[in-house]
Amino acid sequence: MNLNGQSVSRETQSRLEYFLQLFQKWAKTINLVAPSTLADAWDRHIVDSAQIFQLSSDAKVWVDLGSGGGFPGIITAILLAEQKDGWVHLVESNNKKASFLRLALRETGARGSVHAVRIEDVYSEVGDCDAISGRALADLDKLLEFSLPWMHKNEKCRAFFHKGRDYQSEIAKAHGRWQFDLVEHTSVVERDSIILEISELRRLV
């Protein structure tokens, strides 16, 4: 199977397809994503989420903030299972969504665990990490605030955040309080979307 120009095994393809079935079943009763995106869930959510891992496939320990319906956290955990190494810490304070995420990890054999707590309370549970991800969670300024404890401990840690067409205003706002290196990756799925890669994060004020 080809995923964003990269080959994945038949087993990984099966895991992704099975997860999509679970997701669509649970999405009927729990608000996991915007209902308007369900019809095109493979591209809008699975392929889109896979970009995050593919931008940093050497990262072994991930923290996924506000994991919600499992994007990108579960997708990262499934792709790590193909490598038979690495781990994703999925942070989701909503208990119903956390139950779904635990089921998804168990049923797909993905490499991850769920922390059903607020992001501010998870730092004591999760040690160092190599990469941080977040999708449709908060503005960039708030995401940097969440990420700082991990990025401060590990200077090589990078953060990857999906953003829409208004991302430039979020960057401008964040520069008022933060210093960071930034790489902008254009989404292969949605022309108006972008993935911000953050490193060397420092607080200014």
N, C-alpha and C positions, 0 to 999 in steps of 0.2 A: 504494500500500500504506500502511496505517495502522500505525504502530509506537508504542505508548504514547501514542496521541492525536496523534502528529505524522506528517505525510505524508513518505514517502520515495519515490524514483523507482523505476521498474520495474527499472532497471539495478542499483540497490542491493539491491532485493529478490532479484534473481537471484544477486548476489554472496553474500548471506547464506544463501540456500538451497543454493548450491554449497558454501559453507564447511561447512554442516551435514552435507552428504554426505561431505565429506573427513573431518570430525571423527568421524562415526559409523564410517567405515571404519577409521581409525587407532585408535579407541577399542577395537576388537576385540582388538588386540595390545599396546597401550600403555595403562597406567592413567592416562588423562587426567582423568577425573572419577569420582565415586562411581558404580558401575554402576547403582545404583537410580535414578539421575536420567536415564539414557540414553533411556528410553521417552518422556519429556516434555522432551526437550532444547531444543526451540524456546522454550518458555516459561521453563523453569528456567534456561537458560543464555544464549540469544541475546536474548530480550526483557528478561530481568533485567539483562544486561550493558549493553544499550542505554541503560538509565536513567542510567548514569554519564556517558556522553557528552552526553545530553540535559540533564543538570543544569549542564553547562558547555560548551555547544557553541561558545562563543567562544574557548576555549582551543585553541591551534594545536600546541604541542609537549607531548606527553604522555610520561610514564615509567610503564610498567606493570610492577609488581613481582611476581615469581613467576608469570609468564604461564601456565605449565602448558598447559592445553588451549586457550588463546586467549581466555579470558574474564577481564576484559572487553577485553583489548588488541586482539585481532584485530577484534572488533566495532567498537571505536573507530576502528581503521585503515580499515575498510570505510566507515564513515559519513563519515570525513574525505575519502575518495576522491570522495564525492558533492560535496563542497565544492571539490575539486581544490586543496586547500591543507592544510597541517599535516602532522604526522609523529608516529608512536608508536614509542618505544624500548621493545621488549619484552625484559625481563630474565628469563632462564630458564637455570639452570645445568645442568639435566639435558639431556645431548646428544641423546637420542632425542626428547624433547619439543621441543627447539630445532630439530631437523630438521623436525619436523612444522610448527612455526610458520613456518619459512622457506618451506616448500612452500605453506602456506596463503596467505601474503602474495603469493607469486609467482603462484599460480593464480587468486587473486581480484582481483589488481591493487590491493590495499589499500596504504595509505601507511604503511609502517613498516619497521623493521629489527630483527634479533634479536641480542642480546648474550648469548652462552652463557658467562656468568661468574657468580660469586657477586655478590650485591647490593653487598657491601662493596668489591668490586673494580671496579664499573662507573662510579664517579664521574668517573674520569679520561677515560672514553670518551664520556660524555654531559654536554653543557654545561647551560645554563639550560633550565628547562622551565616551562610554565604550569600544568600539572596532573599529579598523581600518582594512580595507581589501584592497588588491590590487592583480591584476592578469595580467601578461604579460604587465607590464607598464614600469618599469625601474629597474636598478640594486639596490641591497640592500642599498648601501650607499645613493643613491638618495631617496629611499623610507623612510629611517630613517630621512633624512632632512625634507621631507614633513610631517612626522608624529610627529616630535618633539613638535610643539606648543600644540597639543592636549595631548600628553603624559606628557608634562611638567605640564599642568594644572591639570591633573588627574593621580596621581601616580598609580592607579589601572588599567588604560587603557592598553589594550594589542593590538598588531598588528599581523595580520595573512597574510602572503604573500606566494603565490604559486611560486615555483621555480623548475627549471629543473635540469639536471644532473650536471651542472657546479656550483651548489650553494655553494660548499665549497670555491671556489675562491672568490665569492662575500662576504662570511662571513669573510674571511681573510682580504680582502680589507677594509671592514667596521670596523673591529677591530682597524684599524689604526686611526680612527677618533671618534669611539663611544665605550661606555661601555654599555652592555645590557645583560640581562638574555635571554637565548635561549632554546627553546624546539623544537626538530625536529619531525614532524609527517609524517610518510610515507603515501603517497597517496594510497587510496583504489582502485583507478582507473588506475593510470599509475605507473608502478614499478619504473621508472626513475624520477618520480616527488616527490616533498616533500612540506610540508607546514611548514614554519618557524613561530613560535610563539615568539614574542618579547615582553619583559616587562622590567621595570626598566631602561629605556633609558636615558643615559647621554652623553653629548658631551665631548670629550677629548680635541680636538683642533679646 
